Amino acid sequence: MRVALFITCYNDTLFPETGKAAVRVLERLGHTVEFPSGQTCCGQMHWNTGYQAEALPLVRRFVEQFRDAEAVVVPSSSCVAMMRDHYPLMAGELHDEALKRDLNVLLPKVWEFSEFLTKKLGLEDVGASYPHKVTYHASCHGLRNLGLGDGPIQLLKSVRGIELIPIEGLEQCCGFGGTFAVKNADVSAAMLADKTKAVIDTGAEICTACDNSCLMHIEGGLHRQRTGVRTLHLAEILAGEER
């Protein structure tokens, strides 16, 4: 397939290796990956903070950049949830019929990275090798909005050499939630403490997830406790190969 990669703000500015890993996995599977250079933010930060008017041009830009894609792959469930849940709502509130039509055509082609592998391509084994102890955190948008289910876990189970260790409270939020962590810092920190304890209790070397926003929050807590446990996006584990 001809796959267009939407890289997301977090990955572009803080975790560029995730985007490179997604490309390696997709190309290993035989797909052609394109990167529309005019892409920007999905608008989630603006929308969630009350700046709906400022988010609208970003929606239009997304449509312009990706309208001709055969498939759009996004290594972030929170961005995909923003697109599926709120883009049609925004177009409806504006009574913008042209934008509605464009979104009706484009959004069915938009996939979160693990979702594209499991639901669109029907894969579990992508030829990965990663000989480490790993635990998986289910981020809220992927779990509750996109319904990823155990798709990411099945992908991890098929990785050669991996020791996948279940985490207690898999469905429990890490406490990040974007601006929630800033506006409700004490509550966020308490939730993070529960999550980091659960990660440490697994004895894993690596905590993985489908969202680097969650992983950034979790790694901050793990680092401050000097645990030695690292975080890594699912795409980077699936990009691993035997040497």
C-alpha positions as CSV (number, residue, x, y, z in Angstrom):
1,M,0.0,0.0,0.0
2,R,0.9,3.7,-0.3
3,V,1.0,4.8,3.3
4,A,1.1,8.4,4.4
5,L,2.7,8.9,7.9
6,F,1.3,11.6,10.2
7,I,4.1,11.9,12.7
8,T,2.3,13.9,15.5
9,C,3.8,16.8,17.5
10,Y,5.2,14.8,20.4
11,N,7.1,12.5,18.0
12,D,8.3,15.3,15.7
13,T,9.7,17.4,18.5
14,L,10.7,14.9,21.3
15,F,10.7,11.3,20.0
16,P,11.8,11.3,16.3
17,E,13.0,7.7,16.6
18,T,9.4,6.6,16.8
19,G,8.6,7.9,13.4
20,K,11.7,6.3,11.9
21,A,10.8,3.0,13.5
22,A,7.3,3.1,12.1
23,V,8.8,3.6,8.6
24,R,11.1,0.7,9.1
25,V,8.3,-1.6,10.1
26,L,6.0,-0.6,7.2
27,E,8.8,-0.8,4.6
28,R,9.8,-4.2,6.0
29,L,6.2,-5.3,5.3
30,G,6.5,-4.1,1.7
31,H,4.6,-0.8,1.8
32,T,5.7,2.6,0.4
33,V,5.8,5.3,3.0
34,E,5.2,8.9,2.2
35,F,5.6,11.9,4.5
36,P,3.6,15.0,3.5
37,S,5.9,17.8,4.5
38,G,3.2,20.4,5.1
39,Q,1.6,18.5,8.0
40,T,1.3,20.2,11.4
41,C,-0.6,19.5,14.6
42,C,-3.9,17.6,14.8
43,G,-5.3,20.4,17.0
44,Q,-6.0,18.3,20.1
45,M,-4.2,20.7,22.4
46,H,-6.1,23.7,21.1
47,W,-9.5,21.9,21.2
48,N,-9.1,20.5,24.7
49,T,-8.0,23.8,26.1
50,G,-10.9,25.7,24.7
51,Y,-9.4,27.2,21.6
52,Q,-11.8,25.6,19.1
53,A,-11.5,28.4,16.5
54,E,-7.7,28.0,16.5
55,A,-8.1,24.2,15.9
56,L,-10.2,24.5,12.8
57,P,-7.4,25.6,10.4
58,L,-5.4,22.6,11.5
59,V,-8.3,20.3,10.6
60,R,-8.5,21.8,7.1
61,R,-4.7,21.5,6.7
62,F,-4.8,17.8,7.7
63,V,-7.5,17.2,5.0
64,E,-5.4,19.1,2.4
65,Q,-2.2,17.2,3.2
66,F,-3.7,13.7,3.3
67,R,-6.8,13.7,1.0
68,D,-5.0,11.6,-1.6
69,A,-3.5,9.0,0.7
70,E,-4.4,5.4,0.3
71,A,-3.9,5.0,4.1
72,V,-2.8,7.4,6.8
73,V,-0.9,5.8,9.7
74,V,-0.4,7.6,13.0
75,P,1.8,6.4,15.9
76,S,-0.5,7.9,18.5
77,S,-3.9,6.8,19.6
78,S,-4.7,10.2,21.1
79,C,-4.3,12.0,17.8
80,V,-6.4,9.4,16.0
81,A,-9.1,9.7,18.7
82,M,-9.1,13.5,18.2
83,M,-9.6,13.0,14.5
84,R,-12.4,10.5,14.7
85,D,-14.3,11.9,17.6
86,H,-13.9,15.7,17.1
87,Y,-13.3,16.5,13.5
88,P,-16.8,15.5,12.4
89,L,-18.2,17.4,15.4
90,M,-16.3,20.5,14.4
91,A,-17.5,20.3,10.8
92,G,-21.1,19.8,12.0
93,E,-21.0,22.8,14.4
94,L,-19.7,25.0,11.6
95,H,-22.3,23.6,9.1
96,D,-19.4,23.1,6.7
97,E,-20.8,20.6,4.3
98,A,-17.7,20.5,2.1
99,L,-15.5,19.7,5.1
100,K,-18.0,17.0,6.2
101,R,-17.8,15.3,2.9
102,D,-14.0,15.4,2.9
103,L,-13.8,13.9,6.4
104,N,-16.3,11.2,5.5
105,V,-13.9,10.1,2.7
106,L,-10.6,10.6,4.6
107,L,-11.3,9.4,8.2
108,P,-12.0,5.7,7.3
109,K,-8.4,5.7,5.9
110,V,-6.8,6.9,9.1
111,W,-5.3,4.3,11.4
112,E,-3.4,4.2,14.6
113,F,-0.1,2.4,14.0
114,S,-0.8,-0.9,15.8
115,E,-4.4,-0.8,14.6
116,F,-3.2,-0.6,11.0
117,L,-1.1,-3.7,11.5
118,T,-3.7,-5.8,13.2
119,K,-7.0,-4.7,11.8
120,K,-6.2,-3.4,8.4
121,L,-3.4,-5.8,7.4
122,G,-4.5,-8.6,9.7
123,L,-1.0,-9.2,11.1
124,E,0.4,-10.2,14.5
125,D,3.9,-11.2,13.5
126,V,5.8,-8.4,11.8
127,G,9.2,-10.1,11.9
128,A,10.5,-8.3,15.0
129,S,13.1,-9.3,17.5
130,Y,13.6,-7.7,20.9
131,P,15.2,-9.9,23.6
132,H,14.2,-7.9,26.7
133,K,11.7,-8.0,29.5
134,V,8.8,-5.7,28.5
135,T,5.5,-4.7,30.1
136,Y,2.7,-2.9,28.2
137,H,0.7,0.1,29.3
138,A,-2.7,0.6,27.6
139,S,-3.2,4.3,27.0
140,C,-6.7,5.7,27.6
141,H,-7.4,6.9,24.0
142,G,-6.4,3.6,22.5
143,L,-8.2,1.5,25.1
144,R,-11.4,3.6,25.4
145,N,-11.8,5.6,22.3
146,L,-10.3,3.4,19.6
147,G,-11.0,0.0,21.1
148,L,-7.5,-1.4,20.3
149,G,-8.2,-4.2,22.7
150,D,-5.4,-6.8,22.9
151,G,-4.1,-5.9,19.4
152,P,-0.8,-4.3,20.7
153,I,-0.3,-7.2,23.1
154,Q,-0.7,-9.8,20.3
155,L,1.9,-7.9,18.3
156,L,4.3,-8.0,21.3
157,K,3.7,-11.7,21.9
158,S,4.9,-12.4,18.4
159,V,8.2,-10.6,18.9
160,R,11.2,-13.0,18.9
161,G,13.1,-13.2,22.2
162,I,10.8,-10.9,24.2
163,E,9.6,-11.7,27.7
164,L,6.2,-10.0,27.9
165,I,5.2,-9.4,31.6
166,P,1.5,-8.4,32.4
167,I,1.1,-5.3,34.4
168,E,-1.4,-5.0,37.3
169,G,-4.1,-2.4,36.6
170,L,-3.6,-2.5,32.8
171,E,-6.7,-0.3,32.2
172,Q,-5.7,2.3,34.8
173,C,-4.8,5.8,33.5
174,C,-1.2,7.0,34.0
175,G,-2.4,10.4,35.0
176,F,-1.0,12.4,32.1
177,G,-4.0,13.5,30.0
178,G,-2.2,16.4,28.3
179,T,-3.1,19.7,30.1
180,F,-4.7,17.6,32.8
181,A,-1.3,17.0,34.3
182,V,-0.7,20.7,34.5
183,K,-4.1,21.9,35.7
184,N,-4.5,19.0,38.2
185,A,-0.9,18.3,39.1
186,D,-1.5,16.7,42.5
187,V,-4.1,14.2,41.2
188,S,-1.9,13.5,38.1
189,A,1.1,12.8,40.4
190,A,-0.9,10.4,42.5
191,M,-2.1,8.5,39.5
192,L,1.5,8.4,38.2
193,A,2.7,7.0,41.5
194,D,0.3,4.1,41.2
195,K,1.3,3.4,37.6
196,T,5.1,3.6,38.2
197,K,4.7,1.2,41.1
198,A,2.8,-1.3,38.9
199,V,5.6,-1.0,36.2
200,I,8.4,-1.5,38.8
201,D,6.5,-4.5,40.3
202,T,6.6,-6.3,36.9
203,G,10.4,-6.4,37.0
204,A,10.5,-5.4,33.3
205,E,13.4,-3.5,31.7
206,I,11.1,-1.6,29.3
207,C,7.6,-0.2,29.6
208,T,5.9,0.2,26.2
209,A,2.7,1.8,24.9
210,C,1.1,3.2,21.7
211,D,1.5,6.9,22.9
212,N,4.7,8.7,23.7
213,S,2.8,11.3,25.7
214,C,1.9,8.6,28.3
215,L,5.4,7.2,28.1
216,M,7.0,10.6,28.7
217,H,4.9,11.0,31.8
218,I,5.7,7.4,33.0
219,E,9.4,7.7,32.3
220,G,9.6,11.0,34.2
221,G,8.3,9.2,37.3
222,L,10.6,6.2,36.8
223,H,13.6,8.4,36.2
224,R,13.1,10.4,39.4
225,Q,13.0,7.2,41.4
226,R,16.3,6.1,39.7
227,T,14.7,2.7,38.8
228,G,16.7,2.1,35.6
229,V,13.5,1.1,33.8
230,R,13.1,2.7,30.4
231,T,10.1,3.5,28.2
232,L,9.9,2.8,24.4
233,H,7.1,3.2,21.9
234,L,5.6,0.0,20.5
235,A,6.9,0.9,17.0
236,E,10.5,1.0,18.2
237,I,10.1,-2.5,19.6
238,L,8.5,-3.8,16.5
239,A,11.3,-2.3,14.4
240,G,13.9,-4.4,16.2
241,E,15.6,-7.1,14.1
242,E,18.0,-10.0,14.8
243,R,21.5,-8.9,14.0
